[in-house]
């Protein structure tokens, strides 16, 4: 997955996933509701696989990026099963 395109009523957003993730939790909290609402299940699934890959990749290489990747993945998993955190 190179890019993720989010098309919403007022426009669109193209995210270069390799540059954007791992990101701060505050950024993922803003982005994930848009992804859940406007992206296909296949795109969300690809993003989930990529985020899980990042957790493994950054483990032992960079503690800050590993922590961010883990936080992003946990929030992604929560997004997939629960809408409460987005309110």
PDB file with one MODEL, atoms N, CA, C and O in Angstrom:
MODEL        1
ATOM      1  N   UNK A   1       0.850  -1.177   0.000  1.00  0.00           N
ATOM      2  CA  UNK A   1       0.000   0.000   0.000  1.00  0.00           C
ATOM      3  C   UNK A   1       0.894   1.237   0.000  1.00  0.00           C
ATOM      4  O   UNK A   1       1.608   1.509   0.966  1.00  0.00           O
ATOM      5  N   UNK A   2       0.840   1.958  -1.075  1.00  0.00           N
ATOM      6  CA  UNK A   2       1.638   3.178  -1.212  1.00  0.00           C
ATOM      7  C   UNK A   2       0.872   4.396  -0.703  1.00  0.00           C
ATOM      8  O   UNK A   2       1.365   5.168   0.119  1.00  0.00           O
ATOM      9  N   UNK A   3      -0.339   4.541  -1.213  1.00  0.00           N
ATOM     10  CA  UNK A   3      -1.162   5.685  -0.834  1.00  0.00           C
ATOM     11  C   UNK A   3      -2.550   5.212  -0.440  1.00  0.00           C
ATOM     12  O   UNK A   3      -2.987   4.125  -0.818  1.00  0.00           O
ATOM     13  N   UNK A   4      -3.222   6.043   0.317  1.00  0.00           N
ATOM     14  CA  UNK A   4      -4.601   5.806   0.714  1.00  0.00           C
ATOM     15  C   UNK A   4      -5.387   7.051   0.333  1.00  0.00           C
ATOM     16  O   UNK A   4      -5.112   8.148   0.819  1.00  0.00           O
ATOM     17  N   UNK A   5      -6.366   6.866  -0.541  1.00  0.00           N
ATOM     18  CA  UNK A   5      -7.170   7.997  -0.990  1.00  0.00           C
ATOM     19  C   UNK A   5      -8.500   7.988  -0.262  1.00  0.00           C
ATOM     20  O   UNK A   5      -9.231   6.998  -0.287  1.00  0.00           O
ATOM     21  N   UNK A   6      -8.803   9.097   0.384  1.00  0.00           N
ATOM     22  CA  UNK A   6     -10.061   9.250   1.111  1.00  0.00           C
ATOM     23  C   UNK A   6     -10.889  10.280   0.365  1.00  0.00           C
ATOM     24  O   UNK A   6     -10.529  11.455   0.306  1.00  0.00           O
ATOM     25  N   UNK A   7     -11.998   9.834  -0.206  1.00  0.00           N
ATOM     26  CA  UNK A   7     -12.907  10.741  -0.918  1.00  0.00           C
ATOM     27  C   UNK A   7     -14.109  10.994  -0.031  1.00  0.00           C
ATOM     28  O   UNK A   7     -14.842  10.068   0.317  1.00  0.00           O
ATOM     29  N   UNK A   8     -14.308  12.237   0.329  1.00  0.00           N
ATOM     30  CA  UNK A   8     -15.450  12.615   1.152  1.00  0.00           C
ATOM     31  C   UNK A   8     -16.222  13.710   0.445  1.00  0.00           C
ATOM     32  O   UNK A   8     -15.737  14.233  -0.558  1.00  0.00           O
ATOM     33  N   UNK A   9     -17.417  14.085   0.927  1.00  0.00           N
ATOM     34  CA  UNK A   9     -18.288  15.003   0.191  1.00  0.00           C
ATOM     35  C   UNK A   9     -17.652  16.335  -0.215  1.00  0.00           C
ATOM     36  O   UNK A   9     -17.963  16.860  -1.284  1.00  0.00           O
ATOM     37  N   UNK A  10     -16.781  16.880   0.608  1.00  0.00           N
ATOM     38  CA  UNK A  10     -16.216  18.198   0.316  1.00  0.00           C
ATOM     39  C   UNK A  10     -14.863  18.153  -0.382  1.00  0.00           C
ATOM     40  O   UNK A  10     -14.258  19.199  -0.615  1.00  0.00           O
ATOM     41  N   UNK A  11     -14.382  16.974  -0.716  1.00  0.00           N
ATOM     42  CA  UNK A  11     -13.087  16.879  -1.367  1.00  0.00           C
ATOM     43  C   UNK A  11     -12.475  15.510  -1.204  1.00  0.00           C
ATOM     44  O   UNK A  11     -13.168  14.505  -1.039  1.00  0.00           O
ATOM     45  N   UNK A  12     -11.172  15.499  -1.254  1.00  0.00           N
ATOM     46  CA  UNK A  12     -10.462  14.239  -1.086  1.00  0.00           C
ATOM     47  C   UNK A  12      -9.108  14.486  -0.446  1.00  0.00           C
ATOM     48  O   UNK A  12      -8.591  15.603  -0.438  1.00  0.00           O
ATOM     49  N   UNK A  13      -8.555  13.419   0.085  1.00  0.00           N
ATOM     50  CA  UNK A  13      -7.266  13.482   0.752  1.00  0.00           C
ATOM     51  C   UNK A  13      -6.472  12.257   0.303  1.00  0.00           C
ATOM     52  O   UNK A  13      -7.004  11.147   0.275  1.00  0.00           O
ATOM     53  N   UNK A  14      -5.229  12.449  -0.041  1.00  0.00           N
ATOM     54  CA  UNK A  14      -4.365  11.338  -0.401  1.00  0.00           C
ATOM     55  C   UNK A  14      -3.248  11.258   0.634  1.00  0.00           C
ATOM     56  O   UNK A  14      -2.478  12.202   0.813  1.00  0.00           O
ATOM     57  N   UNK A  15      -3.176  10.126   1.303  1.00  0.00           N
ATOM     58  CA  UNK A  15      -2.184   9.914   2.353  1.00  0.00           C
ATOM     59  C   UNK A  15      -1.098   8.994   1.823  1.00  0.00           C
ATOM     60  O   UNK A  15      -1.388   7.885   1.375  1.00  0.00           O
ATOM     61  N   UNK A  16       0.139   9.439   1.869  1.00  0.00           N
ATOM     62  CA  UNK A  16       1.270   8.572   1.559  1.00  0.00           C
ATOM     63  C   UNK A  16       1.565   7.799   2.843  1.00  0.00           C
ATOM     64  O   UNK A  16       2.191   8.331   3.759  1.00  0.00           O
ATOM     65  N   UNK A  17       1.120   6.562   2.909  1.00  0.00           N
ATOM     66  CA  UNK A  17       1.170   5.819   4.171  1.00  0.00           C
ATOM     67  C   UNK A  17       2.598   5.603   4.675  1.00  0.00           C
ATOM     68  O   UNK A  17       2.820   5.547   5.884  1.00  0.00           O
ATOM     69  N   UNK A  18       3.568   5.482   3.764  1.00  0.00           N
ATOM     70  CA  UNK A  18       4.956   5.271   4.203  1.00  0.00           C
ATOM     71  C   UNK A  18       5.529   6.507   4.883  1.00  0.00           C
ATOM     72  O   UNK A  18       6.410   6.394   5.736  1.00  0.00           O
ATOM     73  N   UNK A  19       5.041   7.673   4.515  1.00  0.00           N
ATOM     74  CA  UNK A  19       5.513   8.912   5.122  1.00  0.00           C
ATOM     75  C   UNK A  19       4.697   9.292   6.364  1.00  0.00           C
ATOM     76  O   UNK A  19       5.235   9.857   7.315  1.00  0.00           O
ATOM     77  N   UNK A  20       3.418   8.984   6.349  1.00  0.00           N
ATOM     78  CA  UNK A  20       2.529   9.425   7.425  1.00  0.00           C
ATOM     79  C   UNK A  20       2.649   8.551   8.675  1.00  0.00           C
ATOM     80  O   UNK A  20       2.655   9.071   9.790  1.00  0.00           O
ATOM     81  N   UNK A  21       2.746   7.229   8.501  1.00  0.00           N
ATOM     82  CA  UNK A  21       2.795   6.303   9.643  1.00  0.00           C
ATOM     83  C   UNK A  21       4.221   5.857   9.894  1.00  0.00           C
ATOM     84  O   UNK A  21       4.999   5.708   8.952  1.00  0.00           O
ATOM     85  N   UNK A  22       4.574   5.642  11.153  1.00  0.00           N
ATOM     86  CA  UNK A  22       3.798   5.818  12.371  1.00  0.00           C
ATOM     87  C   UNK A  22       3.685   7.299  12.727  1.00  0.00           C
ATOM     88  O   UNK A  22       4.635   8.069  12.587  1.00  0.00           O
ATOM     89  N   UNK A  23       2.507   7.666  13.186  1.00  0.00           N
ATOM     90  CA  UNK A  23       2.245   9.071  13.500  1.00  0.00           C
ATOM     91  C   UNK A  23       1.833   9.220  14.956  1.00  0.00           C
ATOM     92  O   UNK A  23       1.625   8.234  15.664  1.00  0.00           O
ATOM     93  N   UNK A  24       1.722  10.458  15.386  1.00  0.00           N
ATOM     94  CA  UNK A  24       1.249  10.737  16.739  1.00  0.00           C
ATOM     95  C   UNK A  24      -0.204  10.286  16.865  1.00  0.00           C
ATOM     96  O   UNK A  24      -0.951  10.292  15.886  1.00  0.00           O
ATOM     97  N   UNK A  25      -0.592   9.903  18.054  1.00  0.00           N
ATOM     98  CA  UNK A  25      -1.963   9.439  18.299  1.00  0.00           C
ATOM     99  C   UNK A  25      -2.969  10.535  17.968  1.00  0.00           C
ATOM    100  O   UNK A  25      -4.045  10.248  17.443  1.00  0.00           O
ATOM    101  N   UNK A  26      -2.636  11.773  18.265  1.00  0.00           N
ATOM    102  CA  UNK A  26      -3.583  12.855  17.979  1.00  0.00           C
ATOM    103  C   UNK A  26      -3.869  12.954  16.485  1.00  0.00           C
ATOM    104  O   UNK A  26      -4.976  13.325  16.095  1.00  0.00           O
ATOM    105  N   UNK A  27      -2.886  12.628  15.641  1.00  0.00           N
ATOM    106  CA  UNK A  27      -3.108  12.660  14.198  1.00  0.00           C
ATOM    107  C   UNK A  27      -3.945  11.466  13.747  1.00  0.00           C
ATOM    108  O   UNK A  27      -4.834  11.607  12.906  1.00  0.00           O
ATOM    109  N   UNK A  28      -3.661  10.302  14.301  1.00  0.00           N
ATOM    110  CA  UNK A  28      -4.435   9.123  13.907  1.00  0.00           C
ATOM    111  C   UNK A  28      -5.874   9.222  14.407  1.00  0.00           C
ATOM    112  O   UNK A  28      -6.784   8.705  13.758  1.00  0.00           O
ATOM    113  N   UNK A  29      -6.097   9.876  15.551  1.00  0.00           N
ATOM    114  CA  UNK A  29      -7.470  10.066  16.045  1.00  0.00           C
ATOM    115  C   UNK A  29      -8.296  10.939  15.096  1.00  0.00           C
ATOM    116  O   UNK A  29      -9.516  10.794  15.024  1.00  0.00           O
ATOM    117  N   UNK A  30      -7.642  11.831  14.380  1.00  0.00           N
ATOM    118  CA  UNK A  30      -8.346  12.664  13.401  1.00  0.00           C
ATOM    119  C   UNK A  30      -8.552  11.923  12.082  1.00  0.00           C
ATOM    120  O   UNK A  30      -9.579  12.092  11.425  1.00  0.00           O
ATOM    121  N   UNK A  31      -7.584  11.110  11.701  1.00  0.00           N
ATOM    122  CA  UNK A  31      -7.626  10.441  10.404  1.00  0.00           C
ATOM    123  C   UNK A  31      -8.497   9.187  10.398  1.00  0.00           C
ATOM    124  O   UNK A  31      -9.223   8.959   9.430  1.00  0.00           O
ATOM    125  N   UNK A  32      -8.446   8.373  11.444  1.00  0.00           N
ATOM    126  CA  UNK A  32      -9.148   7.093  11.434  1.00  0.00           C
ATOM    127  C   UNK A  32     -10.664   7.201  11.281  1.00  0.00           C
ATOM    128  O   UNK A  32     -11.248   6.356  10.602  1.00  0.00           O
ATOM    129  N   UNK A  33     -11.335   8.192  11.871  1.00  0.00           N
ATOM    130  CA  UNK A  33     -12.777   8.299  11.603  1.00  0.00           C
ATOM    131  C   UNK A  33     -13.084   8.542  10.126  1.00  0.00           C
ATOM    132  O   UNK A  33     -14.075   8.025   9.611  1.00  0.00           O
ATOM    133  N   UNK A  34     -12.241   9.325   9.435  1.00  0.00           N
ATOM    134  CA  UNK A  34     -12.432   9.537   7.998  1.00  0.00           C
ATOM    135  C   UNK A  34     -12.217   8.233   7.228  1.00  0.00           C
ATOM    136  O   UNK A  34     -12.953   7.918   6.294  1.00  0.00           O
ATOM    137  N   UNK A  35     -11.208   7.494   7.634  1.00  0.00           N
ATOM    138  CA  UNK A  35     -10.932   6.217   6.977  1.00  0.00           C
ATOM    139  C   UNK A  35     -12.095   5.256   7.177  1.00  0.00           C
ATOM    140  O   UNK A  35     -12.529   4.591   6.237  1.00  0.00           O
ATOM    141  N   UNK A  36     -12.594   5.187   8.399  1.00  0.00           N
ATOM    142  CA  UNK A  36     -13.705   4.266   8.674  1.00  0.00           C
ATOM    143  C   UNK A  36     -14.947   4.634   7.866  1.00  0.00           C
ATOM    144  O   UNK A  36     -15.655   3.756   7.373  1.00  0.00           O
ATOM    145  N   UNK A  37     -15.204   5.907   7.735  1.00  0.00           N
ATOM    146  CA  UNK A  37     -16.425   6.354   7.066  1.00  0.00           C
ATOM    147  C   UNK A  37     -16.322   6.313   5.543  1.00  0.00           C
ATOM    148  O   UNK A  37     -17.299   5.983   4.871  1.00  0.00           O
ATOM    149  N   UNK A  38     -15.161   6.642   4.992  1.00  0.00           N
ATOM    150  CA  UNK A  38     -15.074   6.857   3.550  1.00  0.00           C
ATOM    151  C   UNK A  38     -14.206   5.864   2.782  1.00  0.00           C
ATOM    152  O   UNK A  38     -14.143   5.950   1.555  1.00  0.00           O
ATOM    153  N   UNK A  39     -13.554   4.952   3.429  1.00  0.00           N
ATOM    154  CA  UNK A  39     -12.719   3.976   2.721  1.00  0.00           C
ATOM    155  C   UNK A  39     -13.402   2.614   2.689  1.00  0.00           C
ATOM    156  O   UNK A  39     -14.215   2.289   3.553  1.00  0.00           O
ATOM    157  N   UNK A  40     -13.062   1.839   1.694  1.00  0.00           N
ATOM    158  CA  UNK A  40     -13.654   0.511   1.541  1.00  0.00           C
ATOM    159  C   UNK A  40     -13.068  -0.454   2.583  1.00  0.00           C
ATOM    160  O   UNK A  40     -11.982  -0.216   3.112  1.00  0.00           O
ATOM    161  N   UNK A  41     -13.782  -1.525   2.868  1.00  0.00           N
ATOM    162  CA  UNK A  41     -13.243  -2.532   3.798  1.00  0.00           C
ATOM    163  C   UNK A  41     -11.890  -3.087   3.335  1.00  0.00           C
ATOM    164  O   UNK A  41     -11.029  -3.387   4.161  1.00  0.00           O
ATOM    165  N   UNK A  42     -11.706  -3.221   2.035  1.00  0.00           N
ATOM    166  CA  UNK A  42     -10.436  -3.722   1.518  1.00  0.00           C
ATOM    167  C   UNK A  42      -9.301  -2.744   1.826  1.00  0.00           C
ATOM    168  O   UNK A  42      -8.218  -3.162   2.236  1.00  0.00           O
ATOM    169  N   UNK A  43      -9.542  -1.460   1.631  1.00  0.00           N
ATOM    170  CA  UNK A  43      -8.515  -0.458   1.933  1.00  0.00           C
ATOM    171  C   UNK A  43      -8.197  -0.437   3.426  1.00  0.00           C
ATOM    172  O   UNK A  43      -7.036  -0.324   3.819  1.00  0.00           O
ATOM    173  N   UNK A  44      -9.233  -0.548   4.250  1.00  0.00           N
ATOM    174  CA  UNK A  44      -9.012  -0.580   5.702  1.00  0.00           C
ATOM    175  C   UNK A  44      -8.217  -1.815   6.102  1.00  0.00           C
ATOM    176  O   UNK A  44      -7.351  -1.752   6.974  1.00  0.00           O
ATOM    177  N   UNK A  45      -8.515  -2.924   5.467  1.00  0.00           N
ATOM    178  CA  UNK A  45      -7.796  -4.163   5.757  1.00  0.00           C
ATOM    179  C   UNK A  45      -6.322  -4.046   5.376  1.00  0.00           C
ATOM    180  O   UNK A  45      -5.451  -4.474   6.132  1.00  0.00           O
ATOM    181  N   UNK A  46      -6.043  -3.478   4.221  1.00  0.00           N
ATOM    182  CA  UNK A  46      -4.653  -3.262   3.788  1.00  0.00           C
ATOM    183  C   UNK A  46      -3.920  -2.353   4.763  1.00  0.00           C
ATOM    184  O   UNK A  46      -2.760  -2.594   5.098  1.00  0.00           O
ATOM    185  N   UNK A  47      -4.602  -1.309   5.216  1.00  0.00           N
ATOM    186  CA  UNK A  47      -3.984  -0.403   6.190  1.00  0.00           C
ATOM    187  C   UNK A  47      -3.685  -1.141   7.488  1.00  0.00           C
ATOM    188  O   UNK A  47      -2.621  -0.952   8.076  1.00  0.00           O
ATOM    189  N   UNK A  48      -4.605  -1.972   7.935  1.00  0.00           N
ATOM    190  CA  UNK A  48      -4.384  -2.751   9.158  1.00  0.00           C
ATOM    191  C   UNK A  48      -3.170  -3.657   9.042  1.00  0.00           C
ATOM    192  O   UNK A  48      -2.376  -3.756   9.977  1.00  0.00           O
ATOM    193  N   UNK A  49      -3.020  -4.322   7.898  1.00  0.00           N
ATOM    194  CA  UNK A  49      -1.846  -5.178   7.686  1.00  0.00           C
ATOM    195  C   UNK A  49      -0.561  -4.348   7.692  1.00  0.00           C
ATOM    196  O   UNK A  49       0.456  -4.764   8.246  1.00  0.00           O
ATOM    197  N   UNK A  50      -0.623  -3.179   7.072  1.00  0.00           N
ATOM    198  CA  UNK A  50       0.561  -2.322   7.042  1.00  0.00           C
ATOM    199  C   UNK A  50       0.919  -1.837   8.454  1.00  0.00           C
ATOM    200  O   UNK A  50       2.092  -1.823   8.825  1.00  0.00           O
ATOM    201  N   UNK A  51      -0.071  -1.448   9.224  1.00  0.00           N
ATOM    202  CA  UNK A  51       0.187  -0.980  10.586  1.00  0.00           C
ATOM    203  C   UNK A  51       0.754  -2.093  11.463  1.00  0.00           C
ATOM    204  O   UNK A  51       1.635  -1.847  12.287  1.00  0.00           O
ATOM    205  N   UNK A  52       0.254  -3.316  11.287  1.00  0.00           N
ATOM    206  CA  UNK A  52       0.801  -4.435  12.067  1.00  0.00           C
ATOM    207  C   UNK A  52       2.246  -4.726  11.642  1.00  0.00           C
ATOM    208  O   UNK A  52       3.080  -5.081  12.474  1.00  0.00           O
ATOM    209  N   UNK A  53       2.535  -4.575  10.354  1.00  0.00           N
ATOM    210  CA  UNK A  53       3.900  -4.730   9.869  1.00  0.00           C
ATOM    211  C   UNK A  53       4.825  -3.699  10.526  1.00  0.00           C
ATOM    212  O   UNK A  53       5.942  -4.028  10.924  1.00  0.00           O
ATOM    213  N   UNK A  54       4.355  -2.455  10.635  1.00  0.00           N
ATOM    214  CA  UNK A  54       5.186  -1.409  11.234  1.00  0.00           C
ATOM    215  C   UNK A  54       5.545  -1.714  12.685  1.00  0.00           C
ATOM    216  O   UNK A  54       6.656  -1.423  13.127  1.00  0.00           O
ATOM    217  N   UNK A  55       4.614  -2.294  13.417  1.00  0.00           N
ATOM    218  CA  UNK A  55       4.885  -2.644  14.818  1.00  0.00           C
ATOM    219  C   UNK A  55       6.073  -3.602  14.883  1.00  0.00           C
ATOM    220  O   UNK A  55       6.984  -3.417  15.690  1.00  0.00           O
ATOM    221  N   UNK A  56       6.059  -4.607  14.045  1.00  0.00           N
ATOM    222  CA  UNK A  56       7.141  -5.590  14.021  1.00  0.00           C
ATOM    223  C   UNK A  56       8.430  -4.964  13.485  1.00  0.00           C
ATOM    224  O   UNK A  56       9.511  -5.198  14.026  1.00  0.00           O
ATOM    225  N   UNK A  57       8.312  -4.179  12.436  1.00  0.00           N
ATOM    226  CA  UNK A  57       9.487  -3.569  11.805  1.00  0.00           C
ATOM    227  C   UNK A  57      10.259  -2.663  12.770  1.00  0.00           C
ATOM    228  O   UNK A  57      11.485  -2.740  12.840  1.00  0.00           O
ATOM    229  N   UNK A  58       9.561  -1.818  13.501  1.00  0.00           N
ATOM    230  CA  UNK A  58      10.243  -0.843  14.350  1.00  0.00           C
ATOM    231  C   UNK A  58      10.679  -1.407  15.698  1.00  0.00           C
ATOM    232  O   UNK A  58      11.430  -0.757  16.424  1.00  0.00           O
ATOM    233  N   UNK A  59      10.222  -2.597  16.036  1.00  0.00           N
ATOM    234  CA  UNK A  59      10.620  -3.200  17.312  1.00  0.00           C
ATOM    235  C   UNK A  59      12.133  -3.438  17.317  1.00  0.00           C
ATOM    236  O   UNK A  59      12.669  -4.110  16.436  1.00  0.00           O
ATOM    237  N   UNK A  60      12.799  -2.887  18.304  1.00  0.00           N
ATOM    238  CA  UNK A  60      14.247  -3.044  18.425  1.00  0.00           C
ATOM    239  C   UNK A  60      15.058  -2.105  17.553  1.00  0.00           C
ATOM    240  O   UNK A  60      16.285  -2.098  17.645  1.00  0.00           O
ATOM    241  N   UNK A  61      14.412  -1.313  16.709  1.00  0.00           N
ATOM    242  CA  UNK A  61      15.150  -0.390  15.836  1.00  0.00           C
ATOM    243  C   UNK A  61      15.062   1.048  16.338  1.00  0.00           C
ATOM    244  O   UNK A  61      16.064   1.760  16.408  1.00  0.00           O
ATOM    245  N   UNK A  62      13.856   1.457  16.683  1.00  0.00           N
ATOM    246  CA  UNK A  62      13.613   2.825  17.121  1.00  0.00           C
ATOM    247  C   UNK A  62      12.452   2.781  18.100  1.00  0.00           C
ATOM    248  O   UNK A  62      11.313   2.512  17.717  1.00  0.00           O
ATOM    249  N   UNK A  63      12.748   3.046  19.366  1.00  0.00           N
ATOM    250  CA  UNK A  63      11.716   2.887  20.399  1.00  0.00           C
ATOM    251  C   UNK A  63      10.547   3.844  20.218  1.00  0.00           C
ATOM    252  O   UNK A  63       9.398   3.461  20.438  1.00  0.00           O
ATOM    253  N   UNK A  64      10.819   5.073  19.821  1.00  0.00           N
ATOM    254  CA  UNK A  64       9.751   6.058  19.643  1.00  0.00           C
ATOM    255  C   UNK A  64       8.840   5.647  18.498  1.00  0.00           C
ATOM    256  O   UNK A  64       7.617   5.675  18.638  1.00  0.00           O
ATOM    257  N   UNK A  65       9.422   5.266  17.366  1.00  0.00           N
ATOM    258  CA  UNK A  65       8.596   4.852  16.224  1.00  0.00           C
ATOM    259  C   UNK A  65       7.850   3.559  16.529  1.00  0.00           C
ATOM    260  O   UNK A  65       6.718   3.371  16.082  1.00  0.00           O
ATOM    261  N   UNK A  66       8.486   2.666  17.291  1.00  0.00           N
ATOM    262  CA  UNK A  66       7.790   1.431  17.672  1.00  0.00           C
ATOM    263  C   UNK A  66       6.588   1.752  18.558  1.00  0.00           C
ATOM    264  O   UNK A  66       5.510   1.186  18.377  1.00  0.00           O
ATOM    265  N   UNK A  67       6.771   2.645  19.499  1.00  0.00           N
ATOM    266  CA  UNK A  67       5.676   3.024  20.388  1.00  0.00           C
ATOM    267  C   UNK A  67       4.546   3.683  19.601  1.00  0.00           C
ATOM    268  O   UNK A  67       3.373   3.408  19.852  1.00  0.00           O
ATOM    269  N   UNK A  68       4.888   4.540  18.663  1.00  0.00           N
ATOM    270  CA  UNK A  68       3.870   5.185  17.825  1.00  0.00           C
ATOM    271  C   UNK A  68       3.157   4.158  16.953  1.00  0.00           C
ATOM    272  O   UNK A  68       1.933   4.185  16.829  1.00  0.00           O
ATOM    273  N   UNK A  69       3.924   3.252  16.349  1.00  0.00           N
ATOM    274  CA  UNK A  69       3.327   2.218  15.496  1.00  0.00           C
ATOM    275  C   UNK A  69       2.376   1.340  16.307  1.00  0.00           C
ATOM    276  O   UNK A  69       1.295   0.993  15.833  1.00  0.00           O
ATOM    277  N   UNK A  70       2.770   0.987  17.509  1.00  0.00           N
ATOM    278  CA  UNK A  70       1.912   0.171  18.366  1.00  0.00           C
ATOM    279  C   UNK A  70       0.643   0.923  18.738  1.00  0.00           C
ATOM    280  O   UNK A  70      -0.445   0.348  18.728  1.00  0.00           O
ATOM    281  N   UNK A  71       0.776   2.199  19.066  1.00  0.00           N
ATOM    282  CA  UNK A  71      -0.395   3.015  19.397  1.00  0.00           C
ATOM    283  C   UNK A  71      -1.319   3.161  18.191  1.00  0.00           C
ATOM    284  O   UNK A  71      -2.539   3.079  18.331  1.00  0.00           O
ATOM    285  N   UNK A  72      -0.745   3.376  17.013  1.00  0.00           N
ATOM    286  CA  UNK A  72      -1.549   3.473  15.789  1.00  0.00           C
ATOM    287  C   UNK A  72      -2.297   2.177  15.530  1.00  0.00           C
ATOM    288  O   UNK A  72      -3.481   2.199  15.192  1.00  0.00           O
ATOM    289  N   UNK A  73      -1.618   1.054  15.685  1.00  0.00           N
ATOM    290  CA  UNK A  73      -2.253  -0.237  15.425  1.00  0.00           C
ATOM    291  C   UNK A  73      -3.368  -0.525  16.425  1.00  0.00           C
ATOM    292  O   UNK A  73      -4.435  -1.009  16.049  1.00  0.00           O
ATOM    293  N   UNK A  74      -3.119  -0.228  17.693  1.00  0.00           N
ATOM    294  CA  UNK A  74      -4.159  -0.446  18.719  1.00  0.00           C
ATOM    295  C   UNK A  74      -5.382   0.420  18.437  1.00  0.00           C
ATOM    296  O   UNK A  74      -6.514  -0.047  18.556  1.00  0.00           O
ATOM    297  N   UNK A  75      -5.162   1.661  18.069  1.00  0.00           N
ATOM    298  CA  UNK A  75      -6.276   2.551  17.759  1.00  0.00           C
ATOM    299  C   UNK A  75      -7.007   2.086  16.503  1.00  0.00           C
ATOM    300  O   UNK A  75      -8.234   2.164  16.432  1.00  0.00           O
ATOM    301  N   UNK A  76      -6.266   1.608  15.522  1.00  0.00           N
ATOM    302  CA  UNK A  76      -6.884   1.062  14.312  1.00  0.00           C
ATOM    303  C   UNK A  76      -7.784  -0.126  14.670  1.00  0.00           C
ATOM    304  O   UNK A  76      -8.922  -0.205  14.206  1.00  0.00           O
ATOM    305  N   UNK A  77      -7.278  -1.041  15.488  1.00  0.00           N
ATOM    306  CA  UNK A  77      -8.069  -2.208  15.905  1.00  0.00           C
ATOM    307  C   UNK A  77      -9.317  -1.777  16.657  1.00  0.00           C
ATOM    308  O   UNK A  77     -10.390  -2.348  16.464  1.00  0.00           O
ATOM    309  N   UNK A  78      -9.183  -0.791  17.499  1.00  0.00           N
ATOM    310  CA  UNK A  78     -10.323  -0.269  18.241  1.00  0.00           C
ATOM    311  C   UNK A  78     -11.332   0.358  17.281  1.00  0.00           C
ATOM    312  O   UNK A  78     -12.539   0.215  17.477  1.00  0.00           O
ATOM    313  N   UNK A  79     -10.857   1.045  16.256  1.00  0.00           N
ATOM    314  CA  UNK A  79     -11.727   1.664  15.267  1.00  0.00           C
ATOM    315  C   UNK A  79     -12.551   0.607  14.548  1.00  0.00           C
ATOM    316  O   UNK A  79     -13.729   0.824  14.267  1.00  0.00           O
ATOM    317  N   UNK A  80     -11.946  -0.521  14.254  1.00  0.00           N
ATOM    318  CA  UNK A  80     -12.634  -1.557  13.493  1.00  0.00           C
ATOM    319  C   UNK A  80     -13.764  -2.213  14.278  1.00  0.00           C
ATOM    320  O   UNK A  80     -14.713  -2.716  13.677  1.00  0.00           O
ATOM    321  N   UNK A  81     -13.682  -2.218  15.605  1.00  0.00           N
ATOM    322  CA  UNK A  81     -14.696  -2.916  16.392  1.00  0.00           C
ATOM    323  C   UNK A  81     -15.589  -2.003  17.213  1.00  0.00           C
ATOM    324  O   UNK A  81     -16.632  -2.442  17.697  1.00  0.00           O
ATOM    325  N   UNK A  82     -15.206  -0.739  17.384  1.00  0.00           N
ATOM    326  CA  UNK A  82     -15.933   0.124  18.310  1.00  0.00           C
ATOM    327  C   UNK A  82     -15.949   1.559  17.804  1.00  0.00           C
ATOM    328  O   UNK A  82     -14.907   2.124  17.474  1.00  0.00           O
ATOM    329  N   UNK A  83     -17.142   2.141  17.746  1.00  0.00           N
ATOM    330  CA  UNK A  83     -17.278   3.523  17.290  1.00  0.00           C
ATOM    331  C   UNK A  83     -17.247   4.531  18.435  1.00  0.00           C
ATOM    332  O   UNK A  83     -17.201   5.734  18.182  1.00  0.00           O
ATOM    333  N   UNK A  84     -17.271   4.081  19.667  1.00  0.00           N
ATOM    334  CA  UNK A  84     -17.383   4.978  20.818  1.00  0.00           C
ATOM    335  C   UNK A  84     -16.215   5.949  20.940  1.00  0.00           C
ATOM    336  O   UNK A  84     -16.420   7.110  21.294  1.00  0.00           O
ATOM    337  N   UNK A  85     -14.993   5.501  20.656  1.00  0.00           N
ATOM    338  CA  UNK A  85     -13.826   6.369  20.852  1.00  0.00           C
ATOM    339  C   UNK A  85     -13.825   7.547  19.885  1.00  0.00           C
ATOM    340  O   UNK A  85     -13.144   8.544  20.123  1.00  0.00           O
ATOM    341  N   UNK A  86     -14.585   7.438  18.791  1.00  0.00           N
ATOM    342  CA  UNK A  86     -14.577   8.503  17.785  1.00  0.00           C
ATOM    343  C   UNK A  86     -15.502   9.657  18.147  1.00  0.00           C
ATOM    344  O   UNK A  86     -15.513  10.678  17.460  1.00  0.00           O
ATOM    345  N   UNK A  87     -16.266   9.509  19.203  1.00  0.00           N
ATOM    346  CA  UNK A  87     -17.232  10.571  19.554  1.00  0.00           C
ATOM    347  C   UNK A  87     -16.603  11.608  20.431  1.00  0.00           C
ATOM    348  O   UNK A  87     -17.265  12.569  20.822  1.00  0.00           O
TER     349      UNK A  87
ENDMDL
END
